[in-house]
Amino acid sequence: MRLAPYMLLSTTGFNSFAVSTPRWHLFSNAVLEVSVLGLLTSAIFLALVLIATFRFKKNSVQFKDEDFSGDPRLLPPVSIFKPVHGMEARLEENLRSFFEQDYPDYEILIGARSVDDPAITVAKKLQQQYPHVKGGLVFSGAPEWPNAKVFTLSKMIPLSQNDYYVVSDSDVRVGPDFLRNVIPPLLDRKLGLVTCLYRGDPAADFWSRL
């Protein structure tokens, strides 16, 4: 019987096995090297994240102080686009936070697929409670694009007369200083888009808390 080079064959009774010792060492060494490399790169990434977080926290306080130092009359009019679809947890609370913005001139356009959407009842209620806040309801009809929310937005944006837009989902709740913090950076003509970090706030159900 011919044996392959570097192969050990042992037979005891009816049991037999073959092990390639050099190849196994090569494989285990490769796995070890990849693992060490992964740990090293993960540690570097974690360090960069911590540094970026610290810098973001430091700069955000500075920018917030600068935002409030300006004349509110110089803040431009803003259109807030709120696409909604059905009732969801805390919908009224979320929408209300946008009606209570401490900002001189803004409007809220709420868009849905149809007038029968239950979220529209909440929107109408808030519009009655805050008559000083400009805005309106937009009904896009059945979506003709794969992304229904973007299709609704395409019907809402042409109805705005303002140059500054805020797009926000219906499950977002903000503080009264939201617009005062988001809009001033856009006054820098070098910037064209601002995004916001958010934190989760679980609802009453188990899966939300999980």
C-alpha positions as CSV (number, residue, x, y, z in Angstrom):
1,M,0.0,0.0,0.0
2,R,1.4,3.4,-1.0
3,L,1.0,6.3,1.5
4,A,0.9,9.9,0.5
5,P,3.9,12.0,1.7
6,Y,3.6,13.4,5.3
7,M,0.5,11.3,6.0
8,L,0.2,9.0,9.0
9,L,-2.1,6.1,8.9
10,S,-3.1,4.2,12.0
11,T,-5.5,1.2,12.1
12,T,-6.9,-0.3,15.2
13,G,-9.6,-2.8,14.8
14,F,-12.1,-1.3,12.4
15,N,-11.2,2.4,13.1
16,S,-8.8,4.3,11.0
17,F,-7.9,8.0,10.6
18,A,-5.4,10.1,8.5
19,V,-3.9,13.4,9.6
20,S,-1.8,15.8,7.6
21,T,0.3,17.3,10.4
22,P,2.2,20.1,8.5
23,R,-1.0,21.2,6.7
24,W,-2.9,21.4,10.0
25,H,-0.3,23.6,11.5
26,L,-0.4,25.9,8.5
27,F,-4.1,26.2,8.8
28,S,-4.1,26.8,12.6
29,N,-1.4,29.4,12.3
30,A,-3.3,31.2,9.5
31,V,-6.5,31.2,11.7
32,L,-4.5,32.6,14.7
33,E,-2.9,35.3,12.5
34,V,-6.3,36.4,11.2
35,S,-7.7,36.4,14.7
36,V,-4.9,38.6,16.0
37,L,-5.3,40.9,13.0
38,G,-9.0,41.2,13.7
39,L,-8.5,42.0,17.3
40,L,-5.9,44.6,16.5
41,T,-8.0,46.3,13.8
42,S,-11.1,46.2,16.1
43,A,-9.2,47.9,18.9
44,I,-8.0,50.6,16.5
45,F,-11.5,51.1,15.2
46,L,-12.9,51.4,18.7
47,A,-10.2,53.9,19.6
48,L,-11.1,56.0,16.5
49,V,-14.8,55.8,17.5
50,L,-14.1,57.1,21.0
51,I,-12.0,59.9,19.7
52,A,-14.6,60.9,17.1
53,T,-17.3,60.8,19.8
54,F,-15.3,63.0,22.1
55,R,-14.7,65.5,19.3
56,F,-18.3,65.4,18.3
57,K,-19.5,66.1,21.8
58,K,-17.0,69.0,22.2
59,N,-17.9,70.6,18.8
60,S,-21.6,70.1,19.2
61,V,-21.6,72.2,22.4
62,Q,-19.6,74.9,20.6
63,F,-21.9,75.0,17.6
64,K,-25.0,75.0,19.8
65,D,-23.7,78.1,21.6
66,E,-23.0,79.8,18.3
67,D,-26.4,78.9,16.9
68,F,-28.2,80.6,19.8
69,S,-26.0,83.7,19.6
70,G,-27.5,84.9,16.3
71,D,-30.5,87.1,15.6
72,P,-33.6,84.9,15.3
73,R,-35.0,87.2,12.7
74,L,-32.2,86.2,10.4
75,L,-33.2,82.5,10.4
76,P,-34.8,81.5,7.1
77,P,-38.3,80.1,6.7
78,V,-38.3,76.3,6.8
79,S,-40.6,73.6,5.4
80,I,-41.0,70.4,7.5
81,F,-42.1,67.3,5.5
82,K,-43.7,64.6,7.5
83,P,-44.8,61.5,5.5
84,V,-47.2,59.3,7.6
85,H,-48.8,55.9,7.1
86,G,-51.1,54.4,9.7
87,M,-51.2,54.8,13.4
88,E,-48.1,54.0,15.3
89,A,-46.9,54.2,18.9
90,R,-46.8,57.8,20.2
91,L,-47.7,59.3,16.8
92,E,-49.5,62.3,18.3
93,E,-46.7,63.0,20.8
94,N,-44.1,62.8,18.0
95,L,-46.0,65.1,15.6
96,R,-46.8,67.6,18.5
97,S,-43.1,68.1,19.1
98,F,-42.8,69.7,15.7
99,F,-45.8,71.9,16.2
100,E,-44.0,73.3,19.3
101,Q,-40.8,74.5,17.7
102,D,-39.2,77.6,19.0
103,Y,-38.6,79.0,15.6
104,P,-39.8,82.3,13.9
105,D,-41.1,81.0,10.6
106,Y,-41.8,77.4,9.6
107,E,-44.6,75.2,8.1
108,I,-45.4,71.5,8.5
109,L,-46.6,69.5,5.5
110,I,-48.0,66.1,6.4
111,G,-48.3,63.6,3.6
112,A,-50.3,60.4,3.4
113,R,-51.5,58.1,0.6
114,S,-55.2,58.8,1.2
115,V,-57.5,60.8,3.3
116,D,-58.7,57.6,5.0
117,D,-55.3,57.1,6.7
118,P,-55.9,57.1,10.5
119,A,-52.8,59.3,11.0
120,I,-54.6,62.1,9.2
121,T,-57.1,62.3,12.1
122,V,-54.2,63.0,14.5
123,A,-52.7,65.5,12.1
124,K,-56.0,67.5,11.8
125,K,-56.4,67.5,15.6
126,L,-52.9,69.1,16.0
127,Q,-53.6,71.6,13.2
128,Q,-56.6,72.8,15.1
129,Q,-54.7,73.0,18.4
130,Y,-51.9,75.0,16.8
131,P,-53.6,77.3,14.3
132,H,-50.5,79.7,14.3
133,V,-48.4,77.0,12.7
134,K,-48.6,77.1,8.9
135,G,-49.0,73.8,7.0
136,G,-51.2,71.5,5.1
137,L,-52.1,68.0,4.2
138,V,-51.0,66.3,1.1
139,F,-52.4,63.1,-0.4
140,S,-50.2,61.3,-2.9
141,G,-52.4,58.4,-3.8
142,A,-51.1,54.9,-4.3
143,P,-47.3,54.9,-4.7
144,E,-46.0,54.5,-8.2
145,W,-42.5,53.9,-7.1
146,P,-41.0,51.1,-5.0
147,N,-40.3,53.5,-2.1
148,A,-43.7,54.7,-1.0
149,K,-42.3,57.4,1.3
150,V,-40.1,58.9,-1.3
151,F,-43.1,59.0,-3.7
152,T,-45.1,60.9,-1.1
153,L,-42.3,63.3,-0.6
154,S,-42.2,63.9,-4.3
155,K,-45.8,65.2,-4.1
156,M,-45.1,67.3,-1.0
157,I,-41.9,69.2,-2.0
158,P,-43.4,71.1,-5.0
159,L,-46.0,72.6,-2.6
160,S,-43.4,74.4,-0.5
161,Q,-42.3,78.0,-1.2
162,N,-39.3,77.8,1.1
163,D,-35.7,77.1,0.3
164,Y,-34.8,75.1,3.4
165,Y,-36.3,71.6,3.9
166,V,-36.4,69.3,6.9
167,V,-37.5,65.7,6.2
168,S,-38.5,63.7,9.2
169,D,-40.1,60.3,9.8
170,S,-43.3,60.1,11.8
171,D,-41.6,58.1,14.6
172,V,-39.3,61.0,15.4
173,R,-39.8,63.2,18.4
174,V,-37.7,66.4,18.9
175,G,-37.1,69.2,21.4
176,P,-38.4,72.7,20.9
177,D,-34.9,73.9,19.9
178,F,-34.6,71.3,17.0
179,L,-34.9,73.8,14.1
180,R,-32.7,76.3,15.8
181,N,-29.9,73.7,16.0
182,V,-30.4,72.2,12.5
183,I,-30.9,75.2,10.3
184,P,-28.1,77.6,11.3
185,P,-25.3,75.3,9.9
186,L,-27.0,75.4,6.5
187,L,-26.4,79.2,6.4
188,D,-22.9,78.3,5.5
189,R,-23.0,78.1,1.7
190,K,-20.3,75.4,1.9
191,L,-22.9,73.1,3.4
192,G,-25.9,71.6,1.6
193,L,-27.1,68.9,3.9
194,V,-27.3,68.3,7.6
195,T,-28.2,65.0,9.3
196,C,-29.0,64.3,12.9
197,L,-28.1,61.6,15.3
198,Y,-30.9,60.1,17.3
199,R,-31.4,57.8,20.3
200,G,-33.9,55.1,20.7
201,D,-36.9,55.6,23.1
202,P,-38.7,52.3,23.5
203,A,-42.5,52.1,23.5
204,A,-44.6,50.0,25.9
205,D,-44.4,46.7,23.9
206,F,-41.8,44.0,24.6
207,W,-40.1,44.0,21.2
208,S,-39.6,47.8,21.3
209,R,-37.8,47.5,24.6
210,L,-35.8,44.5,23.4
